[in-house]
């Protein structure tokens, strides 16, 4: 049997929501926010809320 990088519970999904066939469960909002914060920190991007998100792309 092959080793999975995710737990069986994470890949099985919840039959009540229709996330079967190996689809991973969607992270809850707190988990998603923490993952986003961690990714931004590792990428060297500002972590806190920005006052003007479009200002980063203007020259």
Buried (B, 14 or more C-beta within 10 A) or exposed (E): EEEEEEEEEEBBBEEEEEBEEEEEBEEEEEEEEEEEEEEEEEEEEEEEEEEEEEEEEEE
